[in-house]
Amino acid sequence: MAFKSVLSVTGAHHSDKDVTIAAGLCAEGGANLSVLIMASPPLCGSIPEWPKRRAAAIARLEKRYRQIEKFSHDMAILEKTSRDIQKLLGALWICYDVDTEYCDQASVGDAVRQRALCSDLTIVGPALLNDIDLGPLVINGSLFDTGKPVLVVPKGAEATLSPRRVLVGWDSRVEASRAVREALDLLSGAEEVRLTLVDPEVTCTGNGTEPGADVAAYLTRHGARVSVDRLPSAGKPAATVLAQHAIDTSANMIVMGAYGSRRLRERLFGGVRRWIEAKPPLPLFLAR
């Protein structure tokens, strides 16, 4: 499918790098860009009953005042960031809208989910990827809670929605199938698609008697130029093998399924960060 509605989530304290990347992708594909700027309030508890010790009461009040000051400061930053981003996007030839959200961390996923449901793709840029507080919550709200795909663009990567050479990690799981379907527009327009299987097992079901042949035929019917690579792991993690193969084949993007239960989502985010940081900077297209 073509990506005509793109969501970019950024923190109020982030630079405009992630939004600039998303804007470039929208300009490339003629898509609308929706920007969501997020900030979290201080953890304000209710004012306790007057304690026996006056010093403790004063300390609690001082803490509350500091929280109120932080709230005012965060709101000012949020409004300024919104104005700056609107000014930035106003100078570009794209359709866009900018929204802000001030909510506690428990509500971040729902706020992102609401926007992602009406978007084709969510962009996770380097600033969001480096934010261990906000990043996992955005992944949860977009990738897991909606089933919509996410494009992770690490620092130094060349962001594009028209990659020339794409590596697809395939293992016959539902998540891999969904990633392929969501990325069909990218794959059918690429000059070369390397469908890569690590340690595939020949079975009557799942991978079939010729692993990768069935999905290769499916992609070919959609106009993709596909070749199948079956690689041994030689005791290495599959992700390491795929990353090295991406280097060897000069891939411009990696397409993969995102795995993990609800309890493993944050671990997935951390794993993606570590994997990307240790590998060549390539955009990573994930679907669930």
DAHULIN-V161074 format. One record per residue. N is the residue number from 1. RES is the residue in one small letter. SS is DSSP state (H for helix, E for strand, - for the rest). OMEGA is omega in whole degrees, 0 to 359 (NA if undefined). Layout:
n->N res->RES ss->SS omega->OMEGA
n->N res->RES ss->SS omega->OMEGA
//
This chain:
n->1 res->m ss->- omega->176
n->2 res->a ss->- omega->180
n->3 res->f ss->- omega->183
n->4 res->k ss->- omega->178
n->5 res->s ss->E omega->186
n->6 res->v ss->E omega->179
n->7 res->l ss->E omega->175
n->8 res->s ss->E omega->179
n->9 res->v ss->E omega->181
n->10 res->t ss->E omega->177
n->11 res->g ss->E omega->181
n->12 res->a ss->- omega->181
n->13 res->h ss->- omega->179
n->14 res->h ss->- omega->171
n->15 res->s ss->- omega->180
n->16 res->d ss->- omega->184
n->17 res->k ss->H omega->182
n->18 res->d ss->H omega->179
n->19 res->v ss->H omega->178
n->20 res->t ss->H omega->177
n->21 res->i ss->H omega->180
n->22 res->a ss->H omega->179
n->23 res->a ss->H omega->177
n->24 res->g ss->H omega->178
n->25 res->l ss->H omega->178
n->26 res->c ss->H omega->178
n->27 res->a ss->H omega->180
n->28 res->e ss->H omega->185
n->29 res->g ss->H omega->180
n->30 res->g ss->- omega->183
n->31 res->a ss->- omega->173
n->32 res->n ss->E omega->179
n->33 res->l ss->E omega->173
n->34 res->s ss->E omega->181
n->35 res->v ss->E omega->176
n->36 res->l ss->E omega->179
n->37 res->i ss->E omega->187
n->38 res->m ss->E omega->173
n->39 res->a ss->E omega->181
n->40 res->s ss->- omega->179
n->41 res->p ss->- omega->173
n->42 res->p ss->- omega->179
n->43 res->l ss->- omega->183
n->44 res->c ss->- omega->174
n->45 res->g ss->- omega->177
n->46 res->s ss->- omega->179
n->47 res->i ss->- omega->184
n->48 res->p ss->- omega->175
n->49 res->e ss->- omega->183
n->50 res->w ss->- omega->182
n->51 res->p ss->- omega->181
n->52 res->k ss->- omega->183
n->53 res->r ss->- omega->183
n->54 res->r ss->H omega->181
n->55 res->a ss->H omega->179
n->56 res->a ss->H omega->179
n->57 res->a ss->H omega->180
n->58 res->i ss->H omega->180
n->59 res->a ss->H omega->180
n->60 res->r ss->H omega->179
n->61 res->l ss->H omega->178
n->62 res->e ss->H omega->178
n->63 res->k ss->H omega->179
n->64 res->r ss->H omega->178
n->65 res->y ss->H omega->178
n->66 res->r ss->H omega->178
n->67 res->q ss->H omega->178
n->68 res->i ss->H omega->177
n->69 res->e ss->H omega->179
n->70 res->k ss->H omega->177
n->71 res->f ss->H omega->180
n->72 res->s ss->H omega->180
n->73 res->h ss->H omega->181
n->74 res->d ss->H omega->179
n->75 res->m ss->H omega->178
n->76 res->a ss->H omega->178
n->77 res->i ss->H omega->180
n->78 res->l ss->H omega->180
n->79 res->e ss->H omega->179
n->80 res->k ss->H omega->179
n->81 res->t ss->H omega->178
n->82 res->s ss->H omega->179
n->83 res->r ss->H omega->182
n->84 res->d ss->H omega->181
n->85 res->i ss->H omega->177
n->86 res->q ss->H omega->176
n->87 res->k ss->H omega->179
n->88 res->l ss->H omega->183
n->89 res->l ss->H omega->179
n->90 res->g ss->H omega->180
n->91 res->a ss->- omega->182
n->92 res->l ss->- omega->182
n->93 res->w ss->- omega->178
n->94 res->i ss->- omega->173
n->95 res->c ss->- omega->184
n->96 res->y ss->E omega->169
n->97 res->d ss->E omega->183
n->98 res->v ss->E omega->179
n->99 res->d ss->E omega->178
n->100 res->t ss->E omega->179
n->101 res->e ss->E omega->177
n->102 res->y ss->E omega->185
n->103 res->c ss->- omega->179
n->104 res->d ss->- omega->186
n->105 res->q ss->H omega->181
n->106 res->a ss->H omega->183
n->107 res->s ss->H omega->182
n->108 res->v ss->H omega->181
n->109 res->g ss->H omega->180
n->110 res->d ss->H omega->180
n->111 res->a ss->H omega->178
n->112 res->v ss->H omega->181
n->113 res->r ss->H omega->182
n->114 res->q ss->H omega->180
n->115 res->r ss->H omega->184
n->116 res->a ss->H omega->179
n->117 res->l ss->- omega->181
n->118 res->c ss->- omega->177
n->119 res->s ss->- omega->177
n->120 res->d ss->- omega->188
n->121 res->l ss->E omega->174
n->122 res->t ss->E omega->180
n->123 res->i ss->E omega->173
n->124 res->v ss->E omega->182
n->125 res->g ss->- omega->185
n->126 res->p ss->H omega->180
n->127 res->a ss->H omega->179
n->128 res->l ss->H omega->179
n->129 res->l ss->H omega->182
n->130 res->n ss->- omega->181
n->131 res->d ss->- omega->186
n->132 res->i ss->- omega->177
n->133 res->d ss->- omega->184
n->134 res->l ss->- omega->185
n->135 res->g ss->H omega->180
n->136 res->p ss->H omega->180
n->137 res->l ss->H omega->177
n->138 res->v ss->H omega->177
n->139 res->i ss->H omega->179
n->140 res->n ss->H omega->185
n->141 res->g ss->H omega->183
n->142 res->s ss->H omega->186
n->143 res->l ss->H omega->187
n->144 res->f ss->H omega->186
n->145 res->d ss->H omega->180
n->146 res->t ss->H omega->185
n->147 res->g ss->- omega->178
n->148 res->k ss->- omega->182
n->149 res->p ss->E omega->178
n->150 res->v ss->E omega->173
n->151 res->l ss->E omega->179
n->152 res->v ss->E omega->181
n->153 res->v ss->- omega->181
n->154 res->p ss->- omega->179
n->155 res->k ss->- omega->179
n->156 res->g ss->- omega->180
n->157 res->a ss->- omega->176
n->158 res->e ss->- omega->183
n->159 res->a ss->- omega->178
n->160 res->t ss->- omega->171
n->161 res->l ss->- omega->177
n->162 res->s ss->- omega->182
n->163 res->p ss->- omega->179
n->164 res->r ss->- omega->181
n->165 res->r ss->E omega->184
n->166 res->v ss->E omega->172
n->167 res->l ss->E omega->178
n->168 res->v ss->E omega->174
n->169 res->g ss->E omega->187
n->170 res->w ss->- omega->177
n->171 res->d ss->- omega->177
n->172 res->s ss->- omega->175
n->173 res->r ss->- omega->178
n->174 res->v ss->H omega->181
n->175 res->e ss->H omega->178
n->176 res->a ss->H omega->179
n->177 res->s ss->H omega->180
n->178 res->r ss->H omega->178
n->179 res->a ss->H omega->179
n->180 res->v ss->H omega->181
n->181 res->r ss->H omega->181
n->182 res->e ss->H omega->183
n->183 res->a ss->- omega->185
n->184 res->l ss->H omega->182
n->185 res->d ss->H omega->178
n->186 res->l ss->H omega->186
n->187 res->l ss->H omega->181
n->188 res->s ss->H omega->180
n->189 res->g ss->H omega->182
n->190 res->a ss->- omega->177
n->191 res->e ss->- omega->183
n->192 res->e ss->E omega->175
n->193 res->v ss->E omega->179
n->194 res->r ss->E omega->178
n->195 res->l ss->E omega->191
n->196 res->t ss->E omega->178
n->197 res->l ss->E omega->179
n->198 res->v ss->E omega->182
n->199 res->d ss->- omega->181
n->200 res->p ss->- omega->178
n->201 res->e ss->- omega->177
n->202 res->v ss->- omega->181
n->203 res->t ss->- omega->177
n->204 res->c ss->- omega->176
n->205 res->t ss->- omega->179
n->206 res->g ss->- omega->182
n->207 res->n ss->- omega->182
n->208 res->g ss->- omega->182
n->209 res->t ss->- omega->176
n->210 res->e ss->- omega->187
n->211 res->p ss->- omega->177
n->212 res->g ss->- omega->184
n->213 res->a ss->H omega->183
n->214 res->d ss->H omega->180
n->215 res->v ss->H omega->176
n->216 res->a ss->H omega->178
n->217 res->a ss->H omega->178
n->218 res->y ss->H omega->180
n->219 res->l ss->H omega->179
n->220 res->t ss->H omega->178
n->221 res->r ss->H omega->177
n->222 res->h ss->- omega->174
n->223 res->g ss->- omega->180
n->224 res->a ss->- omega->177
n->225 res->r ss->- omega->194
n->226 res->v ss->E omega->167
n->227 res->s ss->E omega->183
n->228 res->v ss->E omega->177
n->229 res->d ss->E omega->176
n->230 res->r ss->E omega->189
n->231 res->l ss->E omega->173
n->232 res->p ss->- omega->179
n->233 res->s ss->- omega->182
n->234 res->a ss->- omega->178
n->235 res->g ss->- omega->180
n->236 res->k ss->- omega->175
n->237 res->p ss->- omega->181
n->238 res->a ss->H omega->180
n->239 res->a ss->H omega->179
n->240 res->t ss->H omega->179
n->241 res->v ss->H omega->180
n->242 res->l ss->H omega->180
n->243 res->a ss->H omega->179
n->244 res->q ss->H omega->179
n->245 res->h ss->H omega->176
n->246 res->a ss->H omega->177
n->247 res->i ss->H omega->184
n->248 res->d ss->H omega->183
n->249 res->t ss->- omega->179
n->250 res->s ss->- omega->181
n->251 res->a ss->- omega->176
n->252 res->n ss->- omega->181
n->253 res->m ss->E omega->174
n->254 res->i ss->E omega->177
n->255 res->v ss->E omega->183
n->256 res->m ss->E omega->170
n->257 res->g ss->E omega->179
n->258 res->a ss->- omega->184
n->259 res->y ss->- omega->177
n->260 res->g ss->- omega->177
n->261 res->s ss->- omega->180
n->262 res->r ss->H omega->183
n->263 res->r ss->H omega->184
n->264 res->l ss->H omega->186
n->265 res->r ss->H omega->181
n->266 res->e ss->H omega->177
n->267 res->r ss->H omega->177
n->268 res->l ss->H omega->181
n->269 res->f ss->H omega->179
n->270 res->g ss->H omega->178
n->271 res->g ss->H omega->178
n->272 res->v ss->H omega->180
n->273 res->r ss->H omega->182
n->274 res->r ss->H omega->181
n->275 res->w ss->H omega->180
n->276 res->i ss->H omega->183
n->277 res->e ss->H omega->183
n->278 res->a ss->- omega->185
n->279 res->k ss->- omega->178
n->280 res->p ss->- omega->182
n->281 res->p ss->- omega->178
n->282 res->l ss->- omega->173
n->283 res->p ss->E omega->182
n->284 res->l ss->E omega->181
n->285 res->f ss->E omega->182
n->286 res->l ss->E omega->174
n->287 res->a ss->E omega->186
n->288 res->r ss->- omega->NA
//
